[in-house]
């Protein structure tokens, strides 16, 4: 089993106290406990503070365009089924610029894990409101208060029968570690939304604010009940549930394309015409 130190990357450039530090160390611990070697991991990100995470961990990495994390992650998984593909994004990167890709990744169900660092703000571009910011949030870009209702990624994912939907909190690393392990080992598209306090630009949703509100879904909770999961995903305010909200067992994208099910693309010798024919068959 590799030690978590074997995943050590560059020195992080996040603000002191940022919730991203806990996410980074917890991902390393989870990979180590699962016995996954650094060379067996492909980590893909877009742009943002969350998008820097692959720089700070030793594995295969791809840092792409803003909001375009999931297409690259999907392509990587189609090319090499054996690789553990992890997509890392922020709430702005994934739910705003990347919202369309988020929807269609759920539909296609590639066997990849998506970890969203949800700090309810744009941390890299100096604190404007993000899709998950609360209505009325005051920022430098919205001095009179944010006018839109917040986006709920969990309820949307559950309504679209996403195969794995979970939420964790960066301030509870032991619980978050188990959720990360569950997401990585799940067969299909896994969404793990992580509540990640931004100590610089979000002075409302702090570590203290979350600790007073978050609670874990109990052992008697049934994650296979889609209606109950949707209802639970709507719960937000004085009480905020965390855990695995929903699971659905279904075919992955790789399994639905016969030629990919037999062998990953990296092992095939395709002509351009043959590859075009395979793509046209699927779409």
C-alpha positions, 0 to 999 in steps of 0.5 A, a space after each residue: 500500500 503506497 503511503 500518502 507521502 508518495 502523492 506529494 506534489 508541488 507546494 500549495 499556493 492557497 490562502 492559509 486556512 483554506 478548506 482546499 488543504 483538507 481536501 488535498 490531504 484527505 484525497 491522498 489518504 483515501 488513495 493510500 488506503 485504497 492501495 492505489 498507486 500514483 501512476 494509476 490515477 489520472 486527475 483532470 481539472 479546469 480553472 480556479 483555486 480547486 483547479 490547482 489541486 492536481 499540481 499539488 499531488 503526484 499522479 497523471 494530470 491534465 489542467 484544461 479550460 474553464 468549465 471543460 473538466 468533464 469532457 477531458 476526464 471522460 476521454 481519458 477514461 475511454 482511452 484507458 479503462 484501467 486508470 482511476 480518473 478523478 475530475 476536480 472542479 470548483 462550484 463556478 468551474 463545474 456548475 456555471 461554465 461547466 454546467 452543460 458538461 455536468 448535465 451530460 456527464 450524468 446522462 452518459 455515466 462514464 466511470 469517473 469521480 467528480 469532486 467539486 470544491 463548493 465554497 459558494 464563491 469564485 475564489 480565484 477571480 476575487 470573490 464574485 458570486 457563484 451559482 451556489 451563492 445564497 441569494 442576497 450575498 454581498 460581493 465586490 461584483 454584487 454590492 447590492 446583493 446577489 439576485 439569483 436563487 442558489 443552484 442545487 447540484 445534488 437535487 439536479 443530479 438525483 433528478 437525472 438519476 446520477 449513479 452516485 450523489 454525495 456531499 461532504 465537509 472539508 472540516 470533517 476529514 474522516 467522514 470525507 475520506 470515506 465518501 471519497 473512497 466510496 466515490 472512487 470505488 463506485 462503478 459509474 459517474 460519481 458526484 461528491 460535492 464538498 463544502 469547502 470554506 473560503 476564508 478570504 472571500 466568504 465570511 458567512 459560510 465559515 468552518 464554524 457556520 458549517 460545524 453548527 449545521 452539518 449532520 450525517 445521514 443515518 444508517 437507516 437512510 436508503 440511498 436507493 430511494 430516488 424520491 426520498 433522496 431528492 427530498 433530502 437534497 432540498 434540506 438546507 439551512 439550520 440543518 445540512 445533511 452530509 453523506 451518500 444521498 443517492 446510488 443507482 446501479 446502471 451501465 457505464 459509458 464504456 460498457 455501452 459501446 461494445 468495442 470499448 467494452 472489449 478493449 480501451 482505446 489506448 490498446 486499439 489501432 484505429 484508422 481515422 475512418 474506423 474511429 469515426 464509424 464507432 463514434 457515429 454508431 454511438 451518437 
